[in-house]
Amino acid sequence: MEFLSGVSFLMNEREIHEINKYCNSSSLLVITETGILLRVHCPFTVEVIRNVEAFSVGDLLTVIQVKMDRNLTLVYIINNKGYYYYNFILLL
């Protein structure tokens, strides 16, 4: 993927407000492999795909809340601590 130099990929306040109309910290919008849009409500189960802290690959964990960091990267709240989404796979 090629990135355009000088182009900002950060969202402004209006764009964030627009997204927040449809998203919240108790659910997640996902697109399935067949292209169907689903809302997954917390709590939901994820599988660890990268060792992170005390979790090992294959562990099944419960996400109690979803958040975004300052760079708009999705964070799963597990055991009251935040972990980046890319360490896990969502189990539907």
C-alpha positions in Angstrom: 0.0 0.0 0.0 1.4 3.4 -1.0 0.9 6.4 1.3 0.6 9.9 0.0 3.2 12.2 1.5 1.8 15.3 3.1 -1.7 13.9 3.4 -3.1 13.7 6.9 -5.0 10.5 7.8 -6.1 11.9 11.1 -9.8 12.7 11.5 -11.2 16.1 12.5 -13.7 16.6 15.3 -16.7 16.7 12.9 -15.7 13.3 11.4 -15.2 11.8 14.8 -18.6 13.1 15.9 -20.2 11.5 12.8 -18.7 8.1 13.6 -19.8 8.3 17.2 -23.4 8.5 16.0 -23.1 4.8 15.0 -20.3 3.5 17.3 -19.9 3.3 21.0 -17.7 1.6 23.6 -20.1 -1.3 24.1 -20.2 -2.7 20.5 -18.1 -3.1 17.4 -19.1 -2.9 13.7 -17.5 -5.7 11.6 -17.7 -6.8 8.0 -17.8 -10.6 7.6 -15.9 -12.4 4.9 -19.1 -12.5 2.8 -19.5 -8.7 3.1 -22.2 -8.5 5.7 -22.1 -5.7 8.2 -22.7 -6.9 11.8 -22.8 -5.2 15.1 -21.0 -7.3 17.8 -22.0 -6.3 21.3 -19.7 -6.6 24.3 -18.9 -8.9 25.9 -17.5 -10.9 23.0 -14.7 -13.5 22.7 -11.4 -13.1 21.0 -8.5 -15.5 20.4 -4.9 -14.4 21.1 -2.8 -14.6 17.8 0.3 -12.9 19.3 1.8 -13.4 22.7 1.1 -10.3 24.7 1.8 -9.9 28.4 0.4 -12.9 30.3 -1.6 -14.1 27.3 -0.4 -16.9 25.0 -1.4 -17.7 21.4 -4.6 -19.6 21.4 -6.0 -18.2 24.7 -9.7 -17.2 24.5 -10.5 -13.9 26.2 -13.5 -11.7 26.8 -13.6 -8.2 25.6 -15.7 -6.1 27.9 -15.4 -2.7 26.1 -13.9 -1.2 22.9 -12.0 2.1 22.7 -9.9 4.1 20.3 -6.4 5.5 21.0 -5.3 8.9 19.9 -4.3 7.6 16.5 -7.7 6.0 16.1 -6.4 2.5 16.6 -8.9 0.0 18.0 -8.2 -1.1 21.6 -10.0 -4.0 23.3 -10.5 -3.7 27.1 -9.8 -7.1 28.6 -9.5 -7.6 32.4 -9.8 -3.8 32.7 -6.6 -3.2 30.7 -6.3 -2.0 27.0 -4.8 -4.2 24.2 -4.5 -3.4 20.5 -7.0 -5.3 18.4 -4.3 -6.7 16.1 -3.1 -9.1 18.8 -6.4 -11.0 18.6 -8.9 -12.5 16.2 -12.6 -11.9 16.8 -14.6 -15.1 17.1 -18.2 -14.8 15.8 
